[in-house]
Amino acid sequence: MELTCEKPKSIEDGAHEGMIIGIEYRKKPYKYMDVVIEFDGNTKLKVGYPQNLLVESRLGKLLERFGVDVQEGMQYDPEKILIGRRIL
């Protein structure tokens, strides 16, 4: 079977507006949370974040960018926080 090398999908920072339309969780090979973003009504991209939620983790910093005060011992629902939010 032959595979075609495709152009990578990427969106330049600040060049497009999008909306977070979903969160997907995966366990293999590691626990990751994929944030599904839709741009221009038809282009979808996934951005993966390790599921470990710490004040200084990538996921913690993402939630902080959306106005959450991430604190040790507290519980957060990324779906309630992120889905439906517009991004630039």
C-alpha positions, -999 to 999 in steps of 0.1 A, spaced: 0 0 0 13 34 -9 6 65 12 5 101 0 24 126 20 -1 154 28 3 190 36 0 195 74 -31 213 87 -22 243 107 -37 276 116 -15 307 121 -19 323 155 -44 352 153 -52 345 116 -85 327 121 -113 326 146 -126 293 158 -148 276 183 -142 247 206 -168 221 196 -157 191 216 -134 173 240 -122 137 234 -104 116 259 -79 88 251 -60 64 273 -34 48 250 -5 51 251 -10 79 277 -40 98 291 -46 127 268 -74 152 263 -80 163 227 -96 197 223 -116 198 190 -116 232 173 -136 242 143 -124 270 120 -144 286 92 -173 262 96 -155 233 80 -119 229 91 -114 209 123 -82 205 143 -74 186 175 -50 199 200 -38 173 226 -31 180 262 -18 155 288 -47 149 313 -26 157 344 -41 189 357 -16 209 377 -13 247 382 18 246 359 7 219 334 -3 226 298 -39 218 307 -38 240 338 -25 269 317 -52 263 291 -79 265 317 -63 297 331 -64 313 296 -102 308 298 -105 326 331 -103 296 355 -84 301 388 -68 266 389 -61 256 425 -48 223 441 -75 200 454 -103 216 433 -121 197 405 -128 211 371 -149 199 341 -130 209 309 -161 202 288 -182 227 307 -154 253 307 -142 250 271 -170 238 248 -187 266 229 -158 291 236 -145 312 208 -108 313 202 -86 336 181 
